[in-house]
Amino acid sequence: MQNSYISNIKKTGLNACEDAQSFLQSSMWGEFKSRFGWSAAAFLIDWTDGDKQETLPLLALCRRLAPGISFAYVPWGPELPSFFTKDAKAQATAQLAEKLKTFLARNTAFIRFEPPWTENMEQKTENKEQRTENEDQSEDSAAQEIAGRKLFLDAGFRRAAAVVQPPDTVIVDLSPSCGDILAAMKPKWRYNVSLAVKKGVIVNVCTSQELETFYTLLKETAQRDGIAVHNYNYYKTLFELCETYKGTQIRLYTASHEDDALAAIVVLFRGKDAVYLYGASSNIKRNLMAPYALQWKAMQDAKETGCRHYDLFGIPPNDDPDHPMAGLYRFKTGFGGQIVHRPGSWDYAYKPFIYFLFKTAERIRKKLMDIRKKK
């Protein structure tokens, strides 16, 4: 007989998510998304396994897909107790999907989860012997992914046609000294950091008053790389809202040379984690390597504020030169962190036919976006 992993679910206020591990499960994020067409709901979940029990918060976001049709989305959730085994996690999440159904609108077609637990972690290495070991790890990683996928499929989930938040990322450990962090980077990355300083690139921590500089660079980046961006008010609201939440900081870093703005990044500081959310760069003076100086400055600041991890927040799943974002993979993995893989996006359908139509449309949209990025 299948175990029951949930003893109770209680709907509550958003403030219950204040202590969530990820900022994407936080009360701040729920309030932020509610200002842009989403409806945010918070729950307290009593998780249980045998004689062990733990109560954890959950943030769910709901949105209308079409007249009379909506869906629910749990970004980087659910956060589960550490005593759950890997095999139990998918079943526990499926039980959560079924129990949440009674709390959601009757027209909810499906609920999408992005489980936050890691499937494996790989340390970037340089020499031939270590690369051989990494190849073995990659094979193990592929086997783990297949096994993990089967667990979700057996639990009644369907693989989403597209992901919302990136399941793969690079996380830099900030606990060593700054010298050791720098030494762990690839030699070319260390050289580029020093080159930017040598060439006179100036990095500043700016206030939200200078968001327009960032947004101008962001639009330039979007046009160059074929990516979509939010409107200016989206980023402005995020900065304003973070200022009202204790324990959450958001910083804008800009890099300039003489009178030219070359690049900018937005980094969120929360608890032990710093997350690189957005980046933008100009088409001019790219030889000055401004983005490298920005990342290094943000890492140093994150360490100084007490963060233990710097999350570069999103890379392609592997080092595929044909991937439309292959350049992003090379850039972020050069900073010497660990490559982290999460399960990705999984959907639990309440209305299978409507879900099938949505998934087909989403798959087509993703293919068109990938073609645009390649171009």
FIMAR-666316 format. One record per atom (N, C-alpha, C): x, y, z. Coordinates in steps of 0.02 Angstrom, whole numbers, padded with zeros to 5 digits, always signed. Example, Ala and Ser with C-alpha at 12.3 -4.5 7.8 and 13.67 -1.06 7.14 Angstrom:
! FIMAR-666316
+00660-00284+00390;+00615-00225+00390;+00660-00165+00390;+00642-00112+00354;+00684-00053+00357;+00645+00002+00394;
This chain:
! FIMAR-666316
+00042-00060+00000;+00000+00000+00000;+00044+00062+00000;+00024+00112-00040;+00065+00172-00046;+00062+00214+00017;+00119+00241+00037;+00122+00283+00096;+00084+00348+00085;+00058+00375+00138;+00028+00442+00136;+00079+00490+00166;+00101+00538+00125;+00154+00583+00146;+00129+00650+00172;+00064+00661+00169;+00036+00725+00192;-00019+00711+00243;-00011+00739+00302;-00063+00730+00354;-00112+00787+00355;-00091+00846+00330;-00138+00903+00331;-00112+00959+00285;-00158+00996+00255;-00142+01055+00217;-00187+01112+00242;-00155+01169+00254;-00192+01227+00278;-00175+01287+00235;-00226+01320+00208;-00215+01382+00171;-00203+01438+00221;-00155+01481+00207;-00135+01532+00255;-00113+01595+00218;-00088+01644+00256;-00065+01706+00226;+00004+01700+00196;+00020+01746+00151;+00085+01744+00117;+00144+01749+00165;+00133+01781+00223;+00189+01789+00269;+00216+01722+00294;+00177+01668+00286;+00201+01602+00305;+00260+01579+00263;+00267+01608+00204;+00322+01590+00158;+00385+01631+00169;+00385+01672+00221;+00442+01716+00234;+00507+01677+00243;+00502+01617+00273;+00561+01578+00288;+00575+01523+00237;+00543+01526+00180;+00556+01476+00128;+00629+01478+00107;+00656+01422+00086;+00727+01419+00068;+00741+01461+00006;+00701+01455-00045;+00712+01491-00108;+00673+01556-00110;+00702+01607-00141;+00666+01669-00150;+00605+01660-00194;+00605+01608-00236;+00548+01594-00280;+00489+01564-00242;+00500+01543-00180;+00447+01518-00137;+00432+01568-00081;+00461+01627-00084;+00454+01675-00030;+00391+01716-00035;+00373+01748+00020;+00315+01793+00020;+00328+01852-00025;+00390+01875-00029;+00407+01931-00073;+00390+01914-00146;+00410+01853-00166;+00398+01834-00236;+00323+01826-00250;+00287+01800-00201;+00215+01794-00209;+00181+01862-00218;+00201+01910-00177;+00172+01977-00184;+00193+02009-00249;+00256+01998-00268;+00281+02027-00331;+00242+02001-00391;+00234+01935-00396;+00200+01906-00453;+00125+01924-00454;+00097+01936-00395;+00026+01954-00392;+00013+02022-00424;+00065+02061-00433;+00058+02127-00465;+00062+02122-00541;+00073+02062-00567;+00081+02053-00639;+00040+01995-00665;-00023+01995-00644;-00071+01948-00674;-00078+01881-00640;-00039+01868-00588;-00044+01805-00552;-00083+01813-00488;-00113+01759-00465;-00145+01756-00400;-00102+01711-00355;-00078+01739-00299;-00032+01701-00256;-00070+01671-00197;-00056+01607-00183;-00088+01573-00126;-00034+01538-00086;-00038+01542-00020;+00011+01510+00024;-00022+01455+00064;+00017+01402+00077;-00008+01345+00114;+00044+01322+00165;+00021+01290+00217;+00065+01255+00264;+00051+01180+00255;+00104+01143+00238;+00097+01072+00224;+00127+01032+00281;+00089+00988+00311;+00114+00942+00362;+00138+00879+00327;+00204+00874+00317;+00233+00816+00284;+00248+00763+00336;+00239+00700+00318;+00251+00646+00366;+00279+00585+00331;+00320+00548+00366;+00347+00484+00342;+00363+00443+00403;+00320+00395+00417;+00327+00355+00478;+00315+00398+00539;+00363+00400+00585;+00355+00440+00645;+00386+00510+00638;+00409+00526+00578;+00439+00591+00566;+00388+00639+00535;+00389+00701+00557;+00343+00750+00530;+00375+00819+00529;+00359+00858+00478;+00384+00927+00473;+00334+00969+00435;+00323+01029+00459;+00278+01076+00426;+00318+01127+00386;+00302+01133+00322;+00339+01178+00279;+00290+01220+00237;+00310+01281+00220;+00266+01324+00180;+00270+01306+00106;+00218+01327+00070;+00216+01317-00003;+00183+01378-00035;+00215+01403-00087;+00186+01458-00126;+00163+01430-00193;+00100+01443-00210;+00072+01424-00274;+00047+01486-00310;+00062+01491-00374;+00040+01548-00414;-00011+01523-00465;-00065+01560-00473;-00118+01539-00519;-00129+01594-00571;-00146+01572-00632;-00156+01620-00686;-00205+01592-00737;-00242+01637-00769;-00289+01617-00821;-00252+01603-00886;-00268+01547-00918;-00240+01531-00983;-00283+01558-01040;-00348+01551-01031;-00398+01572-01080;-00463+01580-01042;-00514+01609-01073;-00578+01615-01039;-00603+01547-01013;-00613+01543-00948;-00637+01481-00918;-00585+01428-00905;-00520+01445-00916;-00466+01396-00906;-00409+01431-00869;-00384+01399-00817;-00326+01426-00780;-00278+01369-00764;-00220+01387-00737;-00172+01336-00714;-00137+01362-00652;-00105+01316-00617;-00068+01333-00556;+00005+01315-00567;+00048+01352-00532;+00120+01345-00542;+00155+01352-00475;+00200+01305-00460;+00238+01305-00398;+00312+01313-00415;+00338+01374-00415;+00408+01385-00434;+00456+01358-00381;+00501+01317-00403;+00552+01286-00359;+00519+01257-00296;+00466+01218-00308;+00432+01187-00253;+00401+01121-00276;+00380+01080-00227;+00380+01095-00156;+00448+01085-00122;+00459+01124-00069;+00516+01112-00026;+00497+01056+00022;+00535+01001+00020;+00516+00941+00057;+00564+00929+00116;+00542+00890+00166;+00585+00874+00223;+00647+00836+00201;+00701+00845+00236;+00763+00811+00219;+00759+00736+00231;+00710+00713+00272;+00706+00641+00285;+00670+00603+00230;+00644+00637+00179;+00613+00601+00123;+00667+00571+00079;+00657+00509+00059;+00703+00477+00012;+00689+00503-00058;+00736+00491-00103;+00727+00512-00172;+00665+00480-00203;+00654+00416-00188;+00597+00381-00216;+00531+00410-00189;+00532+00436-00129;+00470+00462-00099;+00451+00531-00125;+00500+00568-00150;+00487+00638-00168;+00435+00646-00224;+00441+00606-00276;+00393+00612-00331;+00323+00593-00309;+00317+00539-00270;+00251+00518-00245;+00221+00570-00198;+00264+00599-00156;+00240+00650-00110;+00214+00711-00149;+00249+00730-00202;+00228+00786-00243;+00163+00771-00279;+00154+00709-00302;+00091+00690-00334;+00033+00693-00285;+00045+00671-00223;-00007+00676-00172;-00025+00749-00158;+00027+00791-00159;+00015+00862-00149;-00029+00890-00205;-00014+00871-00267;-00054+00895-00323;-00128+00876-00315;-00140+00815-00294;-00209+00793-00286;-00244+00831-00229;-00209+00841-00174;-00240+00874-00117;-00249+00950-00129;-00204+00980-00169;-00212+01051-00184;-00271+01064-00229;-00292+01015-00266;-00347+01023-00314;-00409+01053-00282;-00423+01034-00220;-00483+01059-00186;-00477+01133-00167;-00415+01159-00166;-00404+01229-00148;-00401+01275-00209;-00396+01244-00268;-00388+01283-00329;-00455+01294-00364;-00456+01341-00410;-00517+01354-00448;-00539+01292-00486;-00603+01283-00495;-00629+01222-00528;-00606+01218-00601;-00589+01274-00631;-00568+01273-00701;-00493+01264-00710;-00457+01244-00656;-00385+01234-00660;-00371+01171-00702;-00335+01180-00758;-00322+01125-00804;-00264+01081-00781;-00215+01111-00748;-00157+01072-00725;-00118+01114-00675;-00073+01082-00640;-00027+01116-00595;+00044+01097-00614;+00088+01146-00617;+00158+01135-00636;+00203+01144-00576;+00246+01095-00566;+00296+01097-00512;+00366+01102-00542;+00409+01137-00506;+00480+01139-00522;+00518+01117-00460;+00526+01051-00450;+00557+01026-00389;+00626+01057-00379;+00642+01080-00319;+00705+01115-00306;+00763+01069-00288;+00749+01006-00274;+00804+00963-00252;+00851+00948-00310;+00913+00936-00293;+00964+00926-00345;+00970+00852-00361;+00983+00839-00426;+00992+00770-00448;+01064+00749-00442;+01110+00794-00455;+01181+00781-00445;+01218+00847-00451;+01280+00848-00428;+01321+00908-00434;+01389+00887-00461;+01414+00927-00509;+01478+00912-00540;+01525+00971-00531;+01587+00957-00512;+01637+01009-00506;+01672+01018-00572;+01676+01079-00597;+01712+01091-00660;+01787+01079-00648;+01818+01043-00696;+01889+01026-00689;+01925+01039-00754;+01992+01038-00751;+02031+01059-00809;+02074+01005-00839;+02109+00965-00797;+02157+00920-00827;+02124+00858-00856;+02163+00822-00897;+02136+00766-00935;+02108+00711-00890;+02145+00696-00836;+02123+00643-00792;+02056+00660-00760;+02049+00723-00739;+01987+00744-00708;+01930+00747-00758;+01946+00766-00821;+01894+00768-00872;+01867+00698-00885;+01911+00647-00883;+01888+00578-00891;+01840+00559-00835;+01857+00581-00774;+01813+00568-00718;+01746+00603-00727;+01748+00664-00754;+01686+00701-00766;+01643+00667-00819;+01676+00636-00869;+01638+00600-00920;+01600+00542-00888;+01633+00507-00840;+01599+00454-00804;+01542+00482-00763;+01552+00541-00733;+01499+00573-00694;+01441+00593-00739;+01457+00614-00801;+01404+00632-00848;+01361+00572-00866;+01394+00514-00873;+01356+00453-00887;+01312+00435-00828;+01340+00443-00767;+01300+00431-00707;+01243+00480-00703;+01256+00543-00723;+01205+00594-00721;+01148+00577-00768;+01165+00552-00828;+01113+00533-00875;+01071+00476-00848;+01104+00427-00816;+01067+00371-00787;+01021+00395-00731;+01047+00441-00690;+01006+00469-00635;+00946+00507-00662;+00957+00544-00717;+00902+00582-00747;+00848+00536-00772;+00867+00480-00805;+00818+00432-00830;+00780+00402-00771;+00816+00384-00718;+00783+00355-00660;+00736+00405-00627;+00760+00468-00621;+00717+00519-00592;+00656+00533-00633;+00664+00533-00700;+00607+00544-00744;+00555+00489-00736;+00578+00426-00729;+00532+00371-00721;+00492+00378-00656;+00524+00403-00603;+00488+00413-00540;+00430+00462-00549;+00442+00515-00586;+00389+00564-00597;+00334+00537-00642;+00355+00502-00695;+00305+00473-00741;+00262+00422-00705;+00294+00380-00664;+00256+00329-00626;+00209+00361-00576;+00225+00421-00553;+00182+00456-00504;+00124+00493-00537;+00122+00492-00604;+00066+00524-00639;+00082+00591-00669;+00146+00612-00669;+00165+00676-00697;+00180+00670-00772;+00180+00727-00805;+00199+00731-00875;+00253+00785-00881;+00303+00769-00921;+00358+00816-00931;+00331+00879-00965;+00345+00937-00937;+00322+01000-00967;+00358+01012-01033;+00324+01044-01080;+00355+01058-01145;+00408+01111-01140;+00405+01153-01089;+00454+01207-01080;+00462+01219-01005;+00520+01245-00987;+00533+01261-00917;+00522+01335-00906;+00504+01352-00845;+00496+01423-00826;+00560+01448-00795;+00579+01418-00739;+00643+01434-00706;+00695+01383-00728;+00758+01404-00734;+00810+01358-00759;+00825+01302-00710;+00821+01239-00732;+00836+01184-00686;+00911+01172-00677;+00951+01196-00723;+01023+01185-00721;+01058+01252-00707;+01108+01250-00664;+01141+01312-00646;+01212+01298-00623;+01247+01351-00607;+01315+01347-00579;+01314+01385-00512;+01338+01353-00460;+01339+01384-00394;+01411+01388-00369;+01432+01449-00354;+01500+01461-00329;+01500+01461-00253;+01543+01421-00224;+01550+01418-00151;+01590+01480-00128;+01559+01520-00084;+01590+01581-00061;+01626+01573+00006;+01628+01513+00033;+01660+01503+00098;+01736+01509+00096;+01770+01490+00041;+01843+01500+00039;+01861+01575+00038;+01925+01589+00043;+01948+01659+00038;+01937+01685-00033;+01936+01751-00040;+01927+01780-00107;+01983+01757-00155;+02043+01749-00128;+02098+01725-00169;+02086+01655-00195;+02059+01612-00152;+02044+01543-00173;+01986+01540-00221;+01936+01583-00211;+01879+01585-00258;+01904+01605-00328;+01946+01656-00329;+01974+01679-00392;+02017+01624-00424;+02056+01590-00383;+02101+01538-00408;+02062+01479-00438;+02000+01468-00414;+01959+01413-00439;+01930+01427-00508;+01932+01489-00530;+01907+01506-00596;+01955+01481-00650;+01930+01474-00710;+01973+01458-00766;+02023+01515-00776;+02084+01499-00798;+02135+01551-00806;+02113+01610-00849;+02077+01596-00903;+02054+01650-00946;+02006+01696-00911;+01967+01669-00864;+01918+01709-00827;+01955+01755-00777;+02005+01728-00744;+02046+01769-00699;+02080+01825-00739;+02105+01808-00797;+02138+01858-00839;+02089+01912-00860;+02028+01893-00878;+01978+01942-00900;+01957+01989-00843;+01953+01961-00782;+01937+02004-00724;+01990+02057-00715;+02053+02037-00717;+02108+02085-00708;+02115+02131-00768;+02099+02106-00828;+02103+02148-00888;+02054+02206-00884;+01992+02191-00861;+01942+02244-00856;+01966+02300-00810;+01996+02280-00753;+02021+02330-00706;+02079+02369-00738;+02124+02333-00770;+02183+02364-00800;+02163+02414-00854;+02110+02399-00891;+02088+02443-00946;+02044+02501-00922;+02032+02504-00857;+01995+02561-00830;+01920+02553-00825;+01896+02491-00827;+01825+02479-00817;+01807+02491-00744;+01757+02531-00732;+01736+02549-00664;+01669+02515-00649;+01667+02479-00593;+01606+02445-00571;+01576+02484-00513;+01513+02499-00517;+01478+02536-00464;+01416+02498-00442;+01401+02504-00377;+01337+02481-00352;+01289+02540-00354;+01235+02532-00392;+01191+02589-00406;+01125+02582-00369;+01089+02635-00365;+01022+02634-00337;+00971+02621-00393;+00909+02610-00372;+00857+02598-00421;+00845+02658-00467;+00872+02716-00448;+00865+02775-00490;+00901+02766-00557;+00948+02719-00559;+00987+02708-00620;+00964+02646-00658;+00903+02624-00643;+00875+02566-00678;+00867+02578-00753;+00857+02640-00772;+00848+02655-00843;+00911+02637-00883;+00970+02647-00852;+01032+02627-00886;+01032+02552-00897;+01014+02514-00845;+01009+02442-00852;+00960+02422-00906;+00901+02455-00906;+00849+02434-00953;+00868+02450-01025;+00904+02505-01035;+00928+02521-01102;+00976+02467-01127;+01022+02446-01083;+01068+02392-01101;+01031+02326-01111;+00979+02315-01071;+00941+02253-01077;+00906+02248-01145;+00877+02302-01167;+00844+02302-01233;+00895+02290-01289;+00954+02318-01280;+01007+02308-01329;+01028+02234-01331;+01033+02204-01272;+01050+02133-01267;+00996+02089-01297;+00933+02105-01284;+00877+02066-01309;+00876+02066-01386;+00889+02124-01414;+00890+02129-01487;+00948+02089-01517;+01005+02090-01483;+01064+02055-01508;+01058+01980-01502;+01030+01956-01445;+01029+01885-01430;+00962+01851-01444;+00913+01890-01465;+00848+01861-01482;+00811+01833-01422;+00812+01870-01366;+00777+01848-01306;+00722+01897-01288;+00674+01874-01249;+00618+01916-01228;+00633+01946-01160;+00611+02007-01148;+00620+02040-01084;+00554+02070-01061;+00550+02082-00996;+00490+02114-00969;+00493+02190-00982;+00437+02223-00969;+00438+02296-00976;+00474+02328-00916;+00488+02391-00923;+00527+02427-00872;+00495+02424-00804;+00429+02428-00800;+00394+02429-00737;+00403+02364-00697;+00414+02309-00732;+00425+02244-00699;+00487+02248-00654;+00542+02273-00681;+00604+02276-00643;+00601+02330-00589;+00568+02385-00605;+00561+02440-00557;+00521+02417-00496;+00467+02379-00509;+00425+02354-00454;+00464+02305-00411;+00505+02263-00441;+00545+02215-00403;+00592+02251-00355;+00625+02303-00379;+00670+02341-00336;+00632+02374-00279;+00576+02405-00295;+00537+02440-00244;+00511+02391-00191;+00490+02332-00212;+00461+02284-00166;+00515+02254-00120;+00573+02239-00148;+00626+02209-00108;+00648+02256-00052;+00642+02320-00062;+00661+02368-00011;+00616+02364+00051;+00557+02334+00043;+00509+02330+00099;+00515+02265+00137;+00556+02219+00113;+00562+02153+00145;+00628+02147+00182;+00624+02137+00246;+00684+02130+00287;+00719+02065+00269;+00784+02068+00263;+00823+02009+00246;+00831+01996+00172;+00801+02038+00131;+00807+02032+00058;+00836+02096+00030;+00890+02090-00007;+00920+02147-00040;+00924+02134-00115;+00915+02185-00154;+00926+02179-00225;+00973+02235-00247;+01025+02218-00284;+01075+02268-00302;+01085+02270-00377;+01094+02330-00400;+01109+02342-00471;+01183+02362-00477;+01220+02324-00516;+01290+02338-00529;+01298+02361-00602;+01335+02415-00612;+01348+02438-00680;+01423+02442-00691;+01443+02430-00752;+01513+02435-00771;+01518+02487-00827;+01563+02534-00818;+01570+02588-00867;+01644+02599-00884;+01654+02630-00941;+01722+02648-00963;+01718+02718-00994;+01755+02764-00963;+01750+02834-00984;+01676+02855-00977;+01642+02875-01029;+01572+02895-01023;+01523+02843-01050;+01548+02783-01062;+01506+02731-01092;+01485+02679-01040;+01419+02666-01038;+01393+02611-00997;+01401+02547-01037;+01439+02499-01008;+01457+02439-01046;+01415+02378-01027;+01397+02372-00964;+01360+02313-00942;+01328+02326-00874;+01280+02285-00857;+01246+02291-00792;+01218+02223-00772;+01216+02210-00708;+01185+02148-00682;+01142+02165-00621;+01092+02123-00609;+01048+02129-00551;+01057+02066-00509;+01073+02075-00445;+01087+02018-00400;+01043+02024-00338;+01012+01968-00319;+00970+01965-00260;+01008+01932-00203;+01009+01964-00144;+01041+01937-00084;+00986+01918-00035;+00986+01854-00015;+00935+01831+00033;+00962+01773+00073;+00969+01782+00138;+00996+01729+00180;+01067+01711+00161;+01078+01648+00149;+01144+01623+00131;+01156+01622+00056;+01108+01646+00017;+01114+01641-00055;+01112+01710-00089;+01156+01716-00138;+01153+01773-00184;+01138+01745-00253;+01091+01776-00288;+01068+01749-00352;+01075+01803-00406;+01111+01786-00458;+01119+01830-00516;+01056+01824-00559;+01013+01874-00556;+00948+01870-00588;+00949+01891-00662;+00978+01949-00675;+00975+01977-00743;+01042+02008-00762;+01058+02004-00825;+01119+02035-00850;+01107+02067-00917;+01145+02120-00932;+01139+02155-00995;+01207+02185-01014;+01219+02191-01078;+01283+02219-01100;+01275+02257-01165;+01319+02304-01176;+01319+02345-01236;+01354+02310-01293;+01343+02334-01353;+01377+02307-01411;+01447+02337-01421;+01462+02388-01381;+01526+02423-01391;+01577+02401-01337;+01641+02407-01353;+01696+02394-01307;+01691+02326-01272;+01668+02277-01309;+01661+02210-01280;+01729+02179-01263;+01781+02205-01293;+01848+02181-01279;+01874+02200-01210;+01837+02243-01175;+01857+02264-01108;+01833+02216-01053;+01793+02168-01071;+01773+02113-01025;+01736+02137-00963;+01693+02187-00972;+01656+02215-00916;+01614+02163-00878;+01579+02116-00912;+01538+02068-00874;+01577+02026-00824;+01640+02013-00837;+01682+01974-00791;+01695+02014-00727;+01709+02077-00735;+01721+02120-00677;+01657+02127-00635;+01600+02131-00667;+01537+02136-00631;+01524+02075-00587;+01533+02016-00616;+01520+01955-00578;+01568+01948-00519;+01630+01966-00529;+01678+01960-00475;+01662+02008-00419;+01642+02068-00435;+01623+02117-00384;+01562+02093-00345;+01513+02066-00380;+01453+02041-00347;+01469+01982-00301;+01514+01939-00322;+01534+01882-00279;+01569+01907-00216;+01612+01955-00223;+01647+01982-00165;+01598+02014-00116;+01550+02052-00142;+01500+02084-00100;+01456+02032-00065;+01438+01979-00102;+01396+01927-00074;+01432+01893-00016;+01496+01879-00025;+01535+01849+00029;+01538+01896+00090;+01548+01959+00077;+01554+02008+00131;+01489+02014+00171;+01432+02006+00137;+01368+02012+00172;+01347+01948+00207;+01388+01895+00201;+01372+01833+00237;+01343+01778+00195;+01335+01789+00130;+01310+01737+00086;+01362+01682+00079;+01339+01620+00073;+01384+01563+00065;+01384+01536-00007;+01334+01556-00045;+01329+01531-00114;+01313+01588-00161;+01343+01585-00220;+01327+01632-00274;+01300+01592-00332;+01236+01600-00344;+01201+01561-00396;+01200+01601-00461;+01233+01574-00512;+01234+01608-00578;+01169+01597-00616;+01125+01557-00590;+01053+01554-00608;+01040+01540-00682;+01058+01481-00703;+01035+01459-00768;+01087+01448-00821;+01094+01386-00842;+01136+01368-00899;+01100+01314-00939;+01121+01302-01002;+01095+01244-01038;+01112+01179-01000;+01077+01124-01014;+01088+01063-00975;+01156+01031-00984;+01190+01046-01040;+01257+01018-01050;+01296+01062-01098;+01358+01044-01108;+01403+01084-01151;+01394+01065-01224;+01336+01083-01251;+01320+01068-01321;+01333+01131-01363;+01382+01129-01408;+01398+01189-01448;+01342+01211-01494;+01294+01166-01507;+01237+01183-01551;+01178+01212-01513;+01183+01213-01447;+01128+01240-01407;+01125+01315-01418;+01064+01344-01425;+01059+01416-01438;+01090+01460-01384;+01099+01433-01324;+01129+01471-01269;+01197+01442-01249;+01232+01413-01297;+01297+01381-01282;+01347+01431-01253;+01345+01493-01277;+01391+01544-01251;+01379+01558-01178;+01317+01555-01156;+01301+01565-01086;+01330+01509-01043;+01328+01448-01069;+01357+01392-01032;+01432+01403-01021;+01467+01422-01074;+01539+01432-01069;+01556+01489-01020;+01517+01543-01024;+01530+01601-00982;+01522+01584-00908;+01466+01553-00890;+01451+01542-00820;+01492+01486-00789;+01506+01434-00827;+01545+01379-00799;+01618+01397-00790;+01641+01450-00820;+01710+01471-00813;+01727+01501-00745;+01675+01516-00705;+01687+01548-00640;+01703+01497-00585;+01708+01433-00603;+01734+01384-00557;+01686+01353-00508;+01621+01365-00517;+01573+01337-00470;+01554+01266-00487;+01506+01240-00450;+01479+01173-00462;+01419+01177-00507;+01416+01131-00554;+01358+01126-00598;+01304+01086-00562;+01245+01115-00558;+01190+01084-00521;+01133+01069-00569;+01106+01009-00564;+01049+00988-00605;+00988+00976-00560;+00932+01005-00578;+00869+00992-00543;+00822+00955-00591;+00767+00926-00566;+00724+00885-00609;+00690+00923-00666;+00683+00989-00661;+00649+01026-00714;+00575+01034-00699;+00536+01050-00750;+00464+01064-00742;+00422+01002-00756;+00376+00988-00710;+00332+00930-00717;+00260+00951-00705;+00216+00927-00747;+00145+00946-00744;+00101+00888-00720;+00051+00906-00681;+00002+00857-00658;-00066+00881-00684;-00094+00843-00731;-00154+00865-00766;-00217+00849-00727;-00260+00900-00721;-00326+00890-00693;-00377+00880-00749;-00365+00913-00805;-00409+00908-00864;-00364+00888-00924;-00355+00824-00935;-00306+00799-00984;-00313+00827-01054;-00373+00834-01080;-00380+00857-01149;-00359+00930-01156;-00381+00972-01109;-00361+01042-01112;-00286+01048-01102;-00259+01007-01058;-00186+01008-01047;-00149+00988-01111;-00174+00938-01147;-00142+00916-01209;-00139+00974-01259;-00193+01011-01266;-00194+01068-01312;-00143+01121-01292;-00140+01136-01226;-00093+01185-01202;-00021+01163-01214;-00006+01100-01199;+00062+01074-01206;+00084+01076-01279;+00039+01061-01325;+00055+01064-01396;+00073+01135-01417;+00033+01183-01394;+00047+01253-01411;+00112+01276-01380;+00125+01254-01318;+00186+01274-01284;+00248+01245-01319;+00242+01183-01343;+00298+01151-01378;+00315+01189-01443;+00264+01210-01479;+00274+01247-01541;+00306+01314-01527;+00282+01347-01475;+00310+01413-01456;+00384+01407-01438;+00402+01354-01401;+00471+01344-01381;+00516+01333-01442;+00493+01293-01490;+00532+01281-01550;+00545+01346-01589;+00494+01388-01593;+00501+01452-01628;+00551+01497-01592;+00549+01496-01526;+00596+01537-01487;+00667+01512-01496;+00677+01446-01497;+00744+01418-01506;+00772+01436-01574;+00729+01435-01625;+00751+01454-01692;+00772+01527-01694;+00735+01568-01659;+00751+01639-01657;+00818+01651-01623;+00830+01615-01568;+00894+01622-01532;+00952+01601-01574;+00945+01546-01611;+00999+01522-01654;+01016+01574-01708;+00964+01605-01734;+00976+01657-01785;+01013+01716-01757;
